């Protein structure tokens, strides 16, 4: 009876089928590298978002928060980067004497939109290769299967009587390529769907934070900045000491 173990089937397969299976195994290893790397990245971004959001709503002075974030040795990422972009543009535009509150808020909002787009690009990393592996690997395995079956039938073409026992090993060798393709594709597809959902959730958090921060900046924009407006206070009338004593003793002048 023929030995149908997976290792023997791979060793007995044609050279092209072996190359296809080797390619798919390397693709699977690369896919798992991307999966683990993406898991670490998203875990880091979620942690950073939670930490910054807690600090943001706890902090009353956004200037000190901005200074603390920008003075850190590590560059701002995620939600902190959006805050830095928006607040930096807010103060840069606020120095212009003729700036209107609406223009001030719109400029900050545009800066935060740029930061959100950059963060979205970072979050999309590794997703395209995972999608490619998940969609292409089954077809590569199918190609190896078709080639293996063709090779098996070609080898049996010169025989007068063909039995199932003679055909089964060759077909089994060919089907290993399809199984290898599915082995590489299924984890990649599952990881892509899961991570795409996580990326959408993070992007929604970034959009929500941008809208909330825009509302806070709008309040500051409509408030009179102390550094710009210097209120003029009318000086108190100067009254001499004798006159003040006479006014205090005269009820008519006291009423006036």
Kinemage of the C-alpha trace (Angstrom):
@kinemage 1
@onewidth
@group {chain A} dominant
@subgroup {mainchain}
@vectorlist {calphas} color= white
{ca unk a 1} P 0.000 0.000 0.000
{ca unk a 2} L 1.353 3.408 -0.941
{ca unk a 3} L 2.426 5.701 1.870
{ca unk a 4} L 0.159 8.754 1.744
{ca unk a 5} L 1.785 10.797 4.542
{ca unk a 6} L 2.016 14.502 3.846
{ca unk a 7} L 5.814 14.513 3.866
{ca unk a 8} L 6.022 11.662 1.354
{ca unk a 9} L 3.398 13.293 -0.847
{ca unk a 10} L 5.407 16.511 -0.905
{ca unk a 11} L 8.651 14.679 -1.656
{ca unk a 12} L 7.052 12.639 -4.434
{ca unk a 13} L 5.407 15.654 -6.090
{ca unk a 14} L 6.811 17.194 -9.247
{ca unk a 15} L 9.411 19.946 -8.994
{ca unk a 16} L 6.971 22.704 -9.962
{ca unk a 17} L 4.440 21.590 -7.350
{ca unk a 18} L 7.188 21.521 -4.732
{ca unk a 19} L 8.195 25.056 -5.689
{ca unk a 20} L 4.574 26.185 -5.414
{ca unk a 21} L 4.244 24.666 -1.943
{ca unk a 22} L 7.554 26.198 -0.842
{ca unk a 23} L 6.353 29.599 -2.058
{ca unk a 24} L 3.085 29.201 -0.183
{ca unk a 25} L 4.870 28.183 3.014
{ca unk a 26} L 7.091 31.266 2.802
{ca unk a 27} L 3.983 33.350 2.131
{ca unk a 28} L 2.336 31.866 5.201
{ca unk a 29} L 5.349 32.716 7.370
{ca unk a 30} L 5.334 36.268 6.009
{ca unk a 31} L 1.607 36.492 6.668
{ca unk a 32} L 2.026 35.480 10.305
{ca unk a 33} L 4.814 38.035 10.683
{ca unk a 34} L 2.430 40.728 9.436
{ca unk a 35} L -0.371 39.464 11.672
{ca unk a 36} L 1.745 39.613 14.827
{ca unk a 37} L 3.251 42.974 13.870
{ca unk a 38} L -0.182 44.462 13.225
{ca unk a 39} L -1.459 43.148 16.543
{ca unk a 40} L 1.379 44.903 18.383
{ca unk a 41} L 0.830 48.123 16.435
{ca unk a 42} L -2.901 48.300 17.122
{ca unk a 43} L -2.379 47.423 20.774
{ca unk a 44} L 0.103 50.298 21.084
{ca unk a 45} L -2.203 52.770 19.334
{ca unk a 46} L -5.166 51.793 21.526
{ca unk a 47} L -3.071 52.207 24.667
{ca unk a 48} L -1.754 55.599 23.542
{ca unk a 49} L -5.265 56.777 22.669
{ca unk a 50} L -6.634 55.732 26.061
{ca unk a 51} L -3.771 57.366 27.956
{ca unk a 52} L -3.942 60.636 26.046
{ca unk a 53} L -7.723 60.838 26.236
{ca unk a 54} L -7.563 60.448 30.013
{ca unk a 55} L -4.910 63.167 30.278
{ca unk a 56} L -6.788 65.457 27.907
{ca unk a 57} L -10.061 65.458 29.800
{ca unk a 58} L -8.300 65.584 33.168
{ca unk a 59} L -6.006 68.465 32.181
{ca unk a 60} L -7.465 71.964 32.545
{ca unk a 61} L -4.517 73.794 31.010
{ca unk a 62} L -4.053 72.663 27.412
{ca unk a 63} L -0.889 74.743 27.055
{ca unk a 64} L 0.893 72.638 29.662
{ca unk a 65} L -0.454 69.486 28.021
{ca unk a 66} L 0.869 70.668 24.664
{ca unk a 67} L 4.281 71.440 26.159
{ca unk a 68} L 4.409 68.075 27.884
{ca unk a 69} L 3.540 66.173 24.709
{ca unk a 70} L 5.926 68.091 22.460
{ca unk a 71} L 8.814 67.943 24.948
{ca unk a 72} L 8.683 64.149 25.122
{ca unk a 73} L 11.579 62.232 23.601
{ca unk a 74} L 9.218 60.101 21.524
{ca unk a 75} L 7.228 61.870 18.780
{ca unk a 76} L 3.504 62.294 19.290
{ca unk a 77} L 1.451 59.498 17.760
{ca unk a 78} L -2.217 58.832 17.309
{ca unk a 79} L -4.565 61.123 19.190
{ca unk a 80} L -1.692 63.119 20.679
{ca unk a 81} L -0.457 63.971 17.188
{ca unk a 82} L -3.909 65.270 16.231
{ca unk a 83} L -3.968 67.447 19.348
{ca unk a 84} L -0.488 68.848 18.633
{ca unk a 85} L -1.331 69.678 15.014
{ca unk a 86} L -4.574 71.419 15.953
{ca unk a 87} L -3.294 73.372 18.958
{ca unk a 88} L -0.100 74.475 17.216
{ca unk a 89} L -2.080 75.852 14.278
{ca unk a 90} L -4.560 77.489 16.659
{ca unk a 91} L -1.864 79.536 18.393
{ca unk a 92} L -0.039 80.289 15.166
{ca unk a 93} L -3.180 81.775 13.629
{ca unk a 94} L -4.159 83.515 16.855
{ca unk a 95} L -1.089 85.748 16.589
{ca unk a 96} L -2.506 87.321 13.436
{ca unk a 97} L -4.282 90.556 14.430
{ca unk a 98} L -7.075 90.434 11.828
{ca unk a 99} L -7.989 86.762 12.209
{ca unk a 100} L -11.664 86.000 12.756
{ca unk a 101} L -12.861 83.280 15.135
{ca unk a 102} L -14.306 81.236 12.273
{ca unk a 103} L -11.040 81.386 10.307
{ca unk a 104} L -9.134 80.466 13.453
{ca unk a 105} L -11.232 77.364 14.042
{ca unk a 106} L -11.231 76.353 10.381
{ca unk a 107} L -7.444 76.540 10.224
{ca unk a 108} L -7.089 74.342 13.302
{ca unk a 109} L -9.635 71.920 11.903
{ca unk a 110} L -7.712 71.611 8.628
{ca unk a 111} L -4.492 70.953 10.523
{ca unk a 112} L -6.163 68.202 12.539
{ca unk a 113} L -7.561 66.690 9.335
{ca unk a 114} L -4.014 66.469 7.965
{ca unk a 115} L -2.910 64.695 11.143
{ca unk a 116} L -5.869 62.305 10.957
{ca unk a 117} L -4.995 61.399 7.373
{ca unk a 118} L -1.392 60.700 8.365
{ca unk a 119} L -2.495 58.519 11.249
{ca unk a 120} L -4.915 56.683 8.959
{ca unk a 121} L -2.030 55.895 6.615
{ca unk a 122} L -0.053 54.481 9.532
{ca unk a 123} L -3.006 52.373 10.628
{ca unk a 124} L -3.474 50.972 7.127
{ca unk a 125} L 0.051 49.546 7.140
{ca unk a 126} L 0.218 45.749 6.696
{ca unk a 127} L -3.434 45.532 5.647
{ca unk a 128} L -2.804 45.537 1.895
{ca unk a 129} L -0.263 42.659 2.001
{ca unk a 130} L -2.652 40.624 4.148
{ca unk a 131} L -5.478 41.203 1.685
{ca unk a 132} L -3.209 40.243 -1.213
{ca unk a 133} L -2.078 37.035 0.478
{ca unk a 134} L -5.637 36.105 1.351
{ca unk a 135} L -6.888 36.579 -2.198
{ca unk a 136} L -3.934 35.234 -4.208
{ca unk a 137} L -2.752 32.227 -2.177
{ca unk a 138} L -5.702 29.938 -3.066
{ca unk a 139} L -5.136 30.561 -6.767
{ca unk a 140} L -1.434 29.781 -6.450
{ca unk a 141} L -2.343 26.542 -4.690
{ca unk a 142} L -4.930 25.774 -7.354
{ca unk a 143} L -2.301 26.290 -10.026
{ca unk a 144} L -0.072 23.739 -8.296
{ca unk a 145} L -2.988 21.319 -8.049
{ca unk a 146} L -3.879 21.602 -11.733
{ca unk a 147} L -0.268 21.151 -12.739
{ca unk a 148} L 0.121 18.143 -10.436
{ca unk a 149} L -2.997 16.459 -11.811
{ca unk a 150} L -1.833 17.066 -15.367
{ca unk a 151} L 1.550 15.581 -14.488
{ca unk a 152} L -0.085 12.531 -12.909
{ca unk a 153} L -2.353 11.847 -15.882
{ca unk a 154} L 0.540 12.321 -18.255
{ca unk a 155} L 2.523 9.688 -16.352
{ca unk a 156} L -0.429 7.263 -16.537
{ca unk a 157} L -1.045 7.879 -20.211
{ca unk a 158} L 1.129 4.984 -21.393
{ca unk a 159} L -0.594 2.369 -19.218
{ca unk a 160} L -3.311 0.148 -20.630
{ca unk a 161} L -5.195 -0.354 -17.394
{ca unk a 162} L -5.446 2.385 -14.778
{ca unk a 163} L -6.796 1.709 -11.310
{ca unk a 164} L -7.765 4.068 -8.529
{ca unk a 165} L -4.754 2.964 -6.507
{ca unk a 166} L -2.529 4.186 -9.303
{ca unk a 167} L -4.283 7.558 -9.668
{ca unk a 168} L -4.779 8.372 -5.977
{ca unk a 169} L -1.150 9.152 -5.051
{ca unk a 170} L -0.711 11.617 -7.911
{ca unk a 171} L -3.979 13.411 -7.169
{ca unk a 172} L -3.137 13.508 -3.474
{ca unk a 173} L 0.212 15.081 -4.256
{ca unk a 174} L -1.522 17.733 -6.324
{ca unk a 175} L -4.189 18.483 -3.714
{ca unk a 176} L -1.511 19.207 -1.133
{ca unk a 177} L -0.819 22.426 -3.059
{ca unk a 178} L -4.443 23.531 -2.667
{ca unk a 179} L -4.356 22.730 1.044
{ca unk a 180} L -1.150 24.744 1.423
{ca unk a 181} L -2.753 27.682 -0.379
{ca unk a 182} L -5.741 27.597 1.966
{ca unk a 183} L -3.403 27.270 4.938
{ca unk a 184} L -1.769 30.540 3.907
{ca unk a 185} L -4.963 32.344 2.882
{ca unk a 186} L -7.410 31.640 5.717
{ca unk a 187} L -5.426 33.276 8.577
{ca unk a 188} L -4.609 36.247 6.346
{ca unk a 189} L -8.275 36.829 5.462
{ca unk a 190} L -9.425 36.474 9.070
{ca unk a 191} L -6.706 38.817 10.312
{ca unk a 192} L -7.466 41.360 7.597
{ca unk a 193} L -11.169 41.495 8.467
{ca unk a 194} L -10.442 41.794 12.185
{ca unk a 195} L -7.764 44.448 11.815
{ca unk a 196} L -9.763 46.451 9.280
{ca unk a 197} L -12.554 46.671 11.859
{ca unk a 198} L -10.085 47.754 14.553
{ca unk a 199} L -8.633 50.407 12.242
{ca unk a 200} L -12.118 51.772 11.519
{ca unk a 201} L -12.831 52.014 15.236
{ca unk a 202} L -9.602 53.920 15.874
{ca unk a 203} L -10.288 56.269 12.966
{ca unk a 204} L -13.759 56.923 14.370
{ca unk a 205} L -12.204 57.757 17.745
{ca unk a 206} L -9.833 60.178 16.036
{ca unk a 207} L -12.710 61.862 14.196
{ca unk a 208} L -14.744 62.133 17.390
{ca unk a 209} L -11.825 63.630 19.296
{ca unk a 210} L -11.207 66.121 16.492
{ca unk a 211} L -14.824 67.294 16.612
{ca unk a 212} L -14.791 67.605 20.408
{ca unk a 213} L -11.496 69.486 20.383
{ca unk a 214} L -12.800 71.765 17.625
{ca unk a 215} L -15.739 72.698 19.857
{ca unk a 216} L -13.366 73.588 22.693
{ca unk a 217} L -11.183 75.651 20.372
{ca unk a 218} L -14.268 77.432 19.082
{ca unk a 219} L -15.073 78.568 22.612
{ca unk a 220} L -11.538 79.857 23.073
{ca unk a 221} L -11.628 81.583 19.689
{ca unk a 222} L -14.758 83.544 20.586
{ca unk a 223} L -13.398 84.424 24.026
{ca unk a 224} L -11.381 87.652 24.239
{ca unk a 225} L -7.697 86.680 24.508
{ca unk a 226} L -5.967 88.515 27.347
{ca unk a 227} L -2.764 88.930 25.339
{ca unk a 228} L -4.593 90.764 22.544
{ca unk a 229} L -7.270 92.854 24.240
{ca unk a 230} L -6.140 95.394 26.829
{ca unk a 231} L -9.252 96.897 28.438
{ca unk a 232} L -9.078 100.621 29.202
{ca unk a 233} L -10.150 101.364 32.760
{ca unk a 234} L -11.300 104.945 33.520
{ca unk a 235} L -9.146 106.485 36.266
{ca unk a 236} L -10.825 107.310 39.571
{ca unk a 237} L -11.316 111.055 40.306
{ca unk a 238} L -8.600 112.517 42.473
{ca unk a 239} L -10.017 114.132 45.639
{ca unk a 240} L -7.870 116.117 48.021
{ca unk a 241} L -7.855 115.235 51.706
{ca unk a 242} L -9.691 118.418 52.964
{ca unk a 243} L -12.308 118.097 50.269
{ca unk a 244} L -12.828 114.445 51.137
{ca unk a 245} L -13.358 115.339 54.819
{ca unk a 246} L -15.879 118.076 53.935
{ca unk a 247} L -17.759 115.733 51.585
{ca unk a 248} L -18.046 113.096 54.261
{ca unk a 249} L -19.541 115.598 56.739
{ca unk a 250} L -21.971 117.138 54.222
{ca unk a 251} L -24.971 114.820 53.621
{ca unk a 252} L -25.915 116.546 50.359
{ca unk a 253} L -22.525 115.892 48.822
{ca unk a 254} L -22.584 112.357 50.188
{ca unk a 255} L -25.852 111.721 48.346
{ca unk a 256} L -24.351 113.064 45.114
